[in-house]
Amino acid sequence: MTQDFIIGFAREAIEMTLAISLPMLGVGLIVGVVVSVLQAATQIQEMTLSFVPKIIAVFLALLVAFPWIMDKMVVYTQNLFLNIPEYIR
């Protein structure tokens, strides 16, 4: 194993992590901005008002994106296991 291989392997793992977390992070960001604008417009500064909608939205995004996430993870894991003989050379 060379340094280039290990760096490429780590890069691929990080890219996979970012790709599967992107739907939940994006929804959390959008809901957070919307709630913050509403709080600024109404001058209601309740902490749970910003926290609870984000938790619910991220959970719903996870439910919607779960089949896609599992598909990406299964394909990644299958490729990882199938290429083990090439990795140990």
Backbone as XML, in Angstrom:
<?xml version="1.0"?>
<chain id="A" units="angstrom">
  <residue number="1" name="MET">
    <atom name="N" x="0.832" y="-1.177" z="0.000"/>
    <atom name="CA" x="0.000" y="0.000" z="0.000"/>
    <atom name="C" x="0.880" y="1.245" z="0.000"/>
  </residue>
  <residue number="2" name="THR">
    <atom name="N" x="0.542" y="2.143" z="-0.861"/>
    <atom name="CA" x="1.300" y="3.379" z="-0.967"/>
    <atom name="C" x="0.568" y="4.508" z="-0.261"/>
  </residue>
  <residue number="3" name="GLN">
    <atom name="N" x="1.246" y="5.605" z="-0.110"/>
    <atom name="CA" x="0.625" y="6.775" z="0.507"/>
    <atom name="C" x="-0.528" y="7.298" z="-0.349"/>
  </residue>
  <residue number="4" name="ASP">
    <atom name="N" x="-0.369" y="7.245" z="-1.656"/>
    <atom name="CA" x="-1.428" y="7.715" z="-2.555"/>
    <atom name="C" x="-2.689" y="6.872" z="-2.388"/>
  </residue>
  <residue number="5" name="PHE">
    <atom name="N" x="-2.509" y="5.563" z="-2.239"/>
    <atom name="CA" x="-3.659" y="4.680" z="-2.049"/>
    <atom name="C" x="-4.381" y="5.008" z="-0.756"/>
  </residue>
  <residue number="6" name="ILE">
    <atom name="N" x="-3.641" y="5.180" z="0.332"/>
    <atom name="CA" x="-4.253" y="5.456" z="1.633"/>
    <atom name="C" x="-4.949" y="6.809" z="1.620"/>
  </residue>
  <residue number="7" name="ILE">
    <atom name="N" x="-4.326" y="7.801" z="1.007"/>
    <atom name="CA" x="-4.958" y="9.121" z="0.918"/>
    <atom name="C" x="-6.225" y="9.048" z="0.075"/>
  </residue>
  <residue number="8" name="GLY">
    <atom name="N" x="-6.183" y="8.325" z="-1.035"/>
    <atom name="CA" x="-7.372" y="8.163" z="-1.870"/>
    <atom name="C" x="-8.473" y="7.410" z="-1.159"/>
  </residue>
  <residue number="9" name="PHE">
    <atom name="N" x="-8.089" y="6.391" z="-0.406"/>
    <atom name="CA" x="-9.067" y="5.612" z="0.358"/>
    <atom name="C" x="-9.739" y="6.475" z="1.426"/>
  </residue>
  <residue number="10" name="ALA">
    <atom name="N" x="-8.946" y="7.267" z="2.143"/>
    <atom name="CA" x="-9.496" y="8.162" z="3.169"/>
    <atom name="C" x="-10.371" y="9.243" z="2.543"/>
  </residue>
  <residue number="11" name="ARG">
    <atom name="N" x="-9.932" y="9.773" z="1.390"/>
    <atom name="CA" x="-10.720" y="10.794" z="0.702"/>
    <atom name="C" x="-12.082" y="10.246" z="0.287"/>
  </residue>
  <residue number="12" name="GLU">
    <atom name="N" x="-12.085" y="9.011" z="-0.228"/>
    <atom name="CA" x="-13.339" y="8.385" z="-0.641"/>
    <atom name="C" x="-14.276" y="8.171" z="0.549"/>
  </residue>
  <residue number="13" name="ALA">
    <atom name="N" x="-13.721" y="7.778" z="1.685"/>
    <atom name="CA" x="-14.535" y="7.583" z="2.885"/>
    <atom name="C" x="-15.121" y="8.910" z="3.377"/>
  </residue>
  <residue number="14" name="ILE">
    <atom name="N" x="-14.334" y="9.963" z="3.338"/>
    <atom name="CA" x="-14.816" y="11.276" z="3.775"/>
    <atom name="C" x="-15.885" y="11.792" z="2.816"/>
  </residue>
  <residue number="15" name="GLU">
    <atom name="N" x="-15.674" y="11.601" z="1.511"/>
    <atom name="CA" x="-16.681" y="12.020" z="0.534"/>
    <atom name="C" x="-17.994" y="11.267" z="0.743"/>
  </residue>
  <residue number="16" name="MET">
    <atom name="N" x="-17.909" y="9.983" z="1.058"/>
    <atom name="CA" x="-19.122" y="9.203" z="1.313"/>
    <atom name="C" x="-19.844" y="9.720" z="2.555"/>
  </residue>
  <residue number="17" name="THR">
    <atom name="N" x="-19.093" y="10.020" z="3.584"/>
    <atom name="CA" x="-19.685" y="10.555" z="4.815"/>
    <atom name="C" x="-20.388" y="11.878" z="4.551"/>
  </residue>
  <residue number="18" name="LEU">
    <atom name="N" x="-19.741" y="12.757" z="3.806"/>
    <atom name="CA" x="-20.354" y="14.047" z="3.486"/>
    <atom name="C" x="-21.588" y="13.881" z="2.605"/>
  </residue>
  <residue number="19" name="ALA">
    <atom name="N" x="-21.524" y="12.963" z="1.653"/>
    <atom name="CA" x="-22.646" y="12.766" z="0.738"/>
    <atom name="C" x="-23.874" y="12.234" z="1.469"/>
  </residue>
  <residue number="20" name="ILE">
    <atom name="N" x="-23.681" y="11.306" z="2.398"/>
    <atom name="CA" x="-24.858" y="10.743" z="3.066"/>
    <atom name="C" x="-25.387" y="11.654" z="4.172"/>
  </residue>
  <residue number="21" name="SER">
    <atom name="N" x="-24.576" y="12.594" z="4.630"/>
    <atom name="CA" x="-25.074" y="13.516" z="5.646"/>
    <atom name="C" x="-25.656" y="14.792" z="5.047"/>
  </residue>
  <residue number="22" name="LEU">
    <atom name="N" x="-25.428" y="15.021" z="3.766"/>
    <atom name="CA" x="-25.866" y="16.260" z="3.124"/>
    <atom name="C" x="-27.378" y="16.502" z="3.181"/>
  </residue>
  <residue number="23" name="PRO">
    <atom name="N" x="-28.243" y="15.516" z="2.952"/>
    <atom name="CA" x="-29.682" y="15.812" z="3.017"/>
    <atom name="C" x="-30.133" y="16.324" z="4.386"/>
  </residue>
  <residue number="24" name="MET">
    <atom name="N" x="-29.659" y="15.694" z="5.455"/>
    <atom name="CA" x="-30.066" y="16.127" z="6.788"/>
    <atom name="C" x="-29.484" y="17.489" z="7.140"/>
  </residue>
  <residue number="25" name="LEU">
    <atom name="N" x="-28.225" y="17.720" z="6.772"/>
    <atom name="CA" x="-27.613" y="19.018" z="7.056"/>
    <atom name="C" x="-28.288" y="20.140" z="6.275"/>
  </residue>
  <residue number="26" name="GLY">
    <atom name="N" x="-28.624" y="19.873" z="5.014"/>
    <atom name="CA" x="-29.291" y="20.887" z="4.198"/>
    <atom name="C" x="-30.664" y="21.250" z="4.737"/>
  </residue>
  <residue number="27" name="VAL">
    <atom name="N" x="-31.426" y="20.248" z="5.102"/>
    <atom name="CA" x="-32.761" y="20.511" z="5.657"/>
    <atom name="C" x="-32.646" y="21.248" z="6.984"/>
  </residue>
  <residue number="28" name="GLY">
    <atom name="N" x="-31.704" y="20.836" z="7.823"/>
    <atom name="CA" x="-31.504" y="21.539" z="9.093"/>
    <atom name="C" x="-31.122" y="22.991" z="8.895"/>
  </residue>
  <residue number="29" name="LEU">
    <atom name="N" x="-30.283" y="23.243" z="7.901"/>
    <atom name="CA" x="-29.877" y="24.621" z="7.604"/>
    <atom name="C" x="-31.055" y="25.453" z="7.129"/>
  </residue>
  <residue number="30" name="ILE">
    <atom name="N" x="-31.828" y="24.916" z="6.210"/>
    <atom name="CA" x="-32.978" y="25.661" z="5.671"/>
    <atom name="C" x="-34.000" y="25.951" z="6.756"/>
  </residue>
  <residue number="31" name="VAL">
    <atom name="N" x="-34.334" y="24.944" z="7.548"/>
    <atom name="CA" x="-35.316" y="25.140" z="8.628"/>
    <atom name="C" x="-34.770" y="26.119" z="9.660"/>
  </residue>
  <residue number="32" name="GLY">
    <atom name="N" x="-33.486" y="26.038" z="9.964"/>
    <atom name="CA" x="-32.890" y="26.977" z="10.923"/>
    <atom name="C" x="-32.965" y="28.413" z="10.450"/>
  </residue>
  <residue number="33" name="VAL">
    <atom name="N" x="-32.702" y="28.642" z="9.173"/>
    <atom name="CA" x="-32.767" y="30.006" z="8.631"/>
    <atom name="C" x="-34.208" y="30.518" z="8.654"/>
  </residue>
  <residue number="34" name="VAL">
    <atom name="N" x="-35.153" y="29.667" z="8.261"/>
    <atom name="CA" x="-36.563" y="30.087" z="8.249"/>
    <atom name="C" x="-37.034" y="30.420" z="9.665"/>
  </residue>
  <residue number="35" name="VAL">
    <atom name="N" x="-36.707" y="29.577" z="10.621"/>
    <atom name="CA" x="-37.119" y="29.827" z="12.003"/>
    <atom name="C" x="-36.434" y="31.086" z="12.540"/>
  </residue>
  <residue number="36" name="SER">
    <atom name="N" x="-35.179" y="31.293" z="12.203"/>
    <atom name="CA" x="-34.474" y="32.495" z="12.666"/>
    <atom name="C" x="-35.094" y="33.763" z="12.093"/>
  </residue>
  <residue number="37" name="VAL">
    <atom name="N" x="-35.489" y="33.723" z="10.819"/>
    <atom name="CA" x="-36.147" y="34.888" z="10.217"/>
    <atom name="C" x="-37.482" y="35.146" z="10.901"/>
  </residue>
  <residue number="38" name="LEU">
    <atom name="N" x="-38.234" y="34.082" z="11.164"/>
    <atom name="CA" x="-39.512" y="34.251" z="11.868"/>
    <atom name="C" x="-39.314" y="34.778" z="13.282"/>
  </residue>
  <residue number="39" name="GLN">
    <atom name="N" x="-38.289" y="34.296" z="13.967"/>
    <atom name="CA" x="-38.012" y="34.797" z="15.310"/>
    <atom name="C" x="-37.599" y="36.271" z="15.278"/>
  </residue>
  <residue number="40" name="ALA">
    <atom name="N" x="-36.814" y="36.646" z="14.291"/>
    <atom name="CA" x="-36.403" y="38.046" z="14.187"/>
    <atom name="C" x="-37.586" y="38.942" z="13.842"/>
  </residue>
  <residue number="41" name="ALA">
    <atom name="N" x="-38.490" y="38.441" z="13.002"/>
    <atom name="CA" x="-39.644" y="39.247" z="12.599"/>
    <atom name="C" x="-40.640" y="39.405" z="13.739"/>
  </residue>
  <residue number="42" name="THR">
    <atom name="N" x="-40.806" y="38.375" z="14.547"/>
    <atom name="CA" x="-41.793" y="38.436" z="15.623"/>
    <atom name="C" x="-41.177" y="38.792" z="16.969"/>
  </residue>
  <residue number="43" name="GLN">
    <atom name="N" x="-39.867" y="38.860" z="17.050"/>
    <atom name="CA" x="-39.122" y="39.159" z="18.271"/>
    <atom name="C" x="-39.407" y="38.160" z="19.389"/>
  </residue>
  <residue number="44" name="ILE">
    <atom name="N" x="-39.686" y="36.923" z="19.004"/>
    <atom name="CA" x="-39.839" y="35.842" z="19.975"/>
    <atom name="C" x="-38.505" y="35.123" z="20.051"/>
  </residue>
  <residue number="45" name="GLN">
    <atom name="N" x="-37.857" y="35.139" z="21.191"/>
    <atom name="CA" x="-36.531" y="34.540" z="21.331"/>
    <atom name="C" x="-36.588" y="33.301" z="22.235"/>
  </residue>
  <residue number="46" name="GLU">
    <atom name="N" x="-37.477" y="32.411" z="21.925"/>
    <atom name="CA" x="-37.597" y="31.163" z="22.688"/>
    <atom name="C" x="-36.649" y="30.126" z="22.097"/>
  </residue>
  <residue number="47" name="MET">
    <atom name="N" x="-35.841" y="29.491" z="22.937"/>
    <atom name="CA" x="-34.824" y="28.549" z="22.464"/>
    <atom name="C" x="-35.461" y="27.292" z="21.871"/>
  </residue>
  <residue number="48" name="THR">
    <atom name="N" x="-36.523" y="26.795" z="22.462"/>
    <atom name="CA" x="-37.143" y="25.570" z="21.946"/>
    <atom name="C" x="-37.816" y="25.811" z="20.609"/>
  </residue>
  <residue number="49" name="LEU">
    <atom name="N" x="-38.168" y="27.042" z="20.319"/>
    <atom name="CA" x="-38.802" y="27.359" z="19.042"/>
    <atom name="C" x="-37.846" y="27.139" z="17.870"/>
  </residue>
  <residue number="50" name="SER">
    <atom name="N" x="-36.567" y="27.279" z="18.109"/>
    <atom name="CA" x="-35.607" y="27.027" z="17.034"/>
    <atom name="C" x="-35.103" y="25.587" z="17.040"/>
  </residue>
  <residue number="51" name="PHE">
    <atom name="N" x="-35.141" y="24.935" z="18.182"/>
    <atom name="CA" x="-34.577" y="23.599" z="18.306"/>
    <atom name="C" x="-35.534" y="22.503" z="17.844"/>
  </residue>
  <residue number="52" name="VAL">
    <atom name="N" x="-36.770" y="22.554" z="18.272"/>
    <atom name="CA" x="-37.738" y="21.485" z="17.981"/>
    <atom name="C" x="-38.046" y="21.370" z="16.483"/>
  </residue>
  <residue number="53" name="PRO">
    <atom name="N" x="-38.310" y="22.442" z="15.758"/>
    <atom name="CA" x="-38.562" y="22.280" z="14.323"/>
    <atom name="C" x="-37.375" y="21.688" z="13.562"/>
  </residue>
  <residue number="54" name="LYS">
    <atom name="N" x="-36.157" y="22.057" z="13.966"/>
    <atom name="CA" x="-34.985" y="21.492" z="13.295"/>
    <atom name="C" x="-34.873" y="19.997" z="13.551"/>
  </residue>
  <residue number="55" name="ILE">
    <atom name="N" x="-35.115" y="19.581" z="14.776"/>
    <atom name="CA" x="-35.046" y="18.150" z="15.101"/>
    <atom name="C" x="-36.076" y="17.379" z="14.291"/>
  </residue>
  <residue number="56" name="ILE">
    <atom name="N" x="-37.290" y="17.880" z="14.222"/>
    <atom name="CA" x="-38.357" y="17.199" z="13.475"/>
    <atom name="C" x="-38.031" y="17.171" z="11.985"/>
  </residue>
  <residue number="57" name="ALA">
    <atom name="N" x="-37.565" y="18.289" z="11.445"/>
    <atom name="CA" x="-37.247" y="18.352" z="10.013"/>
    <atom name="C" x="-36.094" y="17.421" z="9.650"/>
  </residue>
  <residue number="58" name="VAL">
    <atom name="N" x="-35.067" y="17.362" z="10.488"/>
    <atom name="CA" x="-33.932" y="16.477" z="10.215"/>
    <atom name="C" x="-34.375" y="15.022" z="10.296"/>
  </residue>
  <residue number="59" name="PHE">
    <atom name="N" x="-35.223" y="14.695" z="11.259"/>
    <atom name="CA" x="-35.736" y="13.330" z="11.370"/>
    <atom name="C" x="-36.559" y="12.955" z="10.143"/>
  </residue>
  <residue number="60" name="LEU">
    <atom name="N" x="-37.407" y="13.854" z="9.670"/>
    <atom name="CA" x="-38.200" y="13.580" z="8.472"/>
    <atom name="C" x="-37.304" y="13.455" z="7.236"/>
  </residue>
  <residue number="61" name="ALA">
    <atom name="N" x="-36.271" y="14.277" z="7.152"/>
    <atom name="CA" x="-35.328" y="14.164" z="6.033"/>
    <atom name="C" x="-34.594" y="12.826" z="6.080"/>
  </residue>
  <residue number="62" name="LEU">
    <atom name="N" x="-34.268" y="12.367" z="7.273"/>
    <atom name="CA" x="-33.630" y="11.067" z="7.412"/>
    <atom name="C" x="-34.558" y="9.950" z="6.960"/>
  </residue>
  <residue number="63" name="LEU">
    <atom name="N" x="-35.826" y="10.038" z="7.310"/>
    <atom name="CA" x="-36.784" y="9.027" z="6.872"/>
    <atom name="C" x="-36.938" y="9.007" z="5.357"/>
  </residue>
  <residue number="64" name="VAL">
    <atom name="N" x="-36.959" y="10.176" z="4.755"/>
    <atom name="CA" x="-37.120" y="10.263" z="3.303"/>
    <atom name="C" x="-35.852" y="9.796" z="2.587"/>
  </residue>
  <residue number="65" name="ALA">
    <atom name="N" x="-34.692" y="10.182" z="3.092"/>
    <atom name="CA" x="-33.431" y="9.873" z="2.417"/>
    <atom name="C" x="-32.861" y="8.515" z="2.804"/>
  </residue>
  <residue number="66" name="PHE">
    <atom name="N" x="-33.472" y="7.823" z="3.753"/>
    <atom name="CA" x="-32.893" y="6.572" z="4.251"/>
    <atom name="C" x="-32.674" y="5.514" z="3.167"/>
  </residue>
  <residue number="67" name="PRO">
    <atom name="N" x="-33.620" y="5.277" z="2.253"/>
    <atom name="CA" x="-33.336" y="4.275" z="1.200"/>
    <atom name="C" x="-32.131" y="4.640" z="0.345"/>
  </residue>
  <residue number="68" name="TRP">
    <atom name="N" x="-31.992" y="5.900" z="-0.010"/>
    <atom name="CA" x="-30.852" y="6.350" z="-0.797"/>
    <atom name="C" x="-29.551" y="6.189" z="-0.008"/>
  </residue>
  <residue number="69" name="ILE">
    <atom name="N" x="-29.580" y="6.551" z="1.272"/>
    <atom name="CA" x="-28.397" y="6.424" z="2.116"/>
    <atom name="C" x="-27.980" y="4.964" z="2.229"/>
  </residue>
  <residue number="70" name="MET">
    <atom name="N" x="-28.949" y="4.081" z="2.451"/>
    <atom name="CA" x="-28.617" y="2.662" z="2.582"/>
    <atom name="C" x="-28.076" y="2.102" z="1.273"/>
  </residue>
  <residue number="71" name="ASP">
    <atom name="N" x="-28.622" y="2.536" z="0.156"/>
    <atom name="CA" x="-28.126" y="2.079" z="-1.141"/>
    <atom name="C" x="-26.671" y="2.500" z="-1.335"/>
  </residue>
  <residue number="72" name="LYS">
    <atom name="N" x="-26.361" y="3.763" z="-1.016"/>
    <atom name="CA" x="-24.985" y="4.251" z="-1.143"/>
    <atom name="C" x="-24.043" y="3.476" z="-0.223"/>
  </residue>
  <residue number="73" name="MET">
    <atom name="N" x="-24.476" y="3.213" z="0.995"/>
    <atom name="CA" x="-23.624" y="2.504" z="1.945"/>
    <atom name="C" x="-23.412" y="1.045" z="1.537"/>
  </residue>
  <residue number="74" name="VAL">
    <atom name="N" x="-24.460" y="0.401" z="1.029"/>
    <atom name="CA" x="-24.328" y="-0.993" z="0.600"/>
    <atom name="C" x="-23.381" y="-1.098" z="-0.592"/>
  </residue>
  <residue number="75" name="VAL">
    <atom name="N" x="-23.512" y="-0.210" z="-1.558"/>
    <atom name="CA" x="-22.627" y="-0.231" z="-2.725"/>
    <atom name="C" x="-21.184" y="0.038" z="-2.301"/>
  </residue>
  <residue number="76" name="TYR">
    <atom name="N" x="-20.981" y="1.009" z="-1.426"/>
    <atom name="CA" x="-19.634" y="1.332" z="-0.949"/>
    <atom name="C" x="-19.019" y="0.135" z="-0.217"/>
  </residue>
  <residue number="77" name="THR">
    <atom name="N" x="-19.800" y="-0.500" z="0.661"/>
    <atom name="CA" x="-19.299" y="-1.638" z="1.429"/>
    <atom name="C" x="-19.018" y="-2.840" z="0.531"/>
  </residue>
  <residue number="78" name="GLN">
    <atom name="N" x="-19.891" y="-3.078" z="-0.441"/>
    <atom name="CA" x="-19.648" y="-4.178" z="-1.375"/>
    <atom name="C" x="-18.366" y="-3.951" z="-2.172"/>
  </residue>
  <residue number="79" name="ASN">
    <atom name="N" x="-18.170" y="-2.741" z="-2.655"/>
    <atom name="CA" x="-16.936" y="-2.436" z="-3.385"/>
    <atom name="C" x="-15.709" y="-2.585" z="-2.491"/>
  </residue>
  <residue number="80" name="LEU">
    <atom name="N" x="-15.852" y="-2.181" z="-1.243"/>
    <atom name="CA" x="-14.750" y="-2.307" z="-0.304"/>
    <atom name="C" x="-14.384" y="-3.771" z="-0.082"/>
  </residue>
  <residue number="81" name="PHE">
    <atom name="N" x="-15.383" y="-4.620" z="0.155"/>
    <atom name="CA" x="-15.111" y="-6.036" z="0.405"/>
    <atom name="C" x="-14.630" y="-6.767" z="-0.848"/>
  </residue>
  <residue number="82" name="LEU">
    <atom name="N" x="-15.179" y="-6.403" z="-1.998"/>
    <atom name="CA" x="-14.758" y="-7.069" z="-3.223"/>
    <atom name="C" x="-13.328" y="-6.708" z="-3.629"/>
  </residue>
  <residue number="83" name="ASN">
    <atom name="N" x="-12.866" y="-5.553" z="-3.233"/>
    <atom name="CA" x="-11.524" y="-5.102" z="-3.608"/>
    <atom name="C" x="-10.472" y="-5.381" z="-2.546"/>
  </residue>
  <residue number="84" name="ILE">
    <atom name="N" x="-10.803" y="-6.121" z="-1.501"/>
    <atom name="CA" x="-9.811" y="-6.442" z="-0.464"/>
    <atom name="C" x="-8.584" y="-7.122" z="-1.037"/>
  </residue>
  <residue number="85" name="PRO">
    <atom name="N" x="-8.730" y="-8.099" z="-1.960"/>
    <atom name="CA" x="-7.503" y="-8.712" z="-2.514"/>
    <atom name="C" x="-6.573" y="-7.714" z="-3.213"/>
  </residue>
  <residue number="86" name="GLU">
    <atom name="N" x="-7.142" y="-6.703" z="-3.852"/>
    <atom name="CA" x="-6.303" y="-5.686" z="-4.480"/>
    <atom name="C" x="-5.661" y="-4.769" z="-3.439"/>
  </residue>
  <residue number="87" name="TYR">
    <atom name="N" x="-6.347" y="-4.555" z="-2.318"/>
    <atom name="CA" x="-5.821" y="-3.671" z="-1.298"/>
    <atom name="C" x="-4.615" y="-4.271" z="-0.577"/>
  </residue>
  <residue number="88" name="ILE">
    <atom name="N" x="-4.591" y="-5.595" z="-0.405"/>
    <atom name="CA" x="-3.510" y="-6.195" z="0.377"/>
    <atom name="C" x="-2.250" y="-6.435" z="-0.447"/>
  </residue>
  <residue number="89" name="ARG">
    <atom name="N" x="-2.282" y="-6.182" z="-1.729"/>
    <atom name="CA" x="-1.087" y="-6.339" z="-2.562"/>
    <atom name="C" x="-0.102" y="-5.250" z="-2.313"/>
  </residue>
</chain>
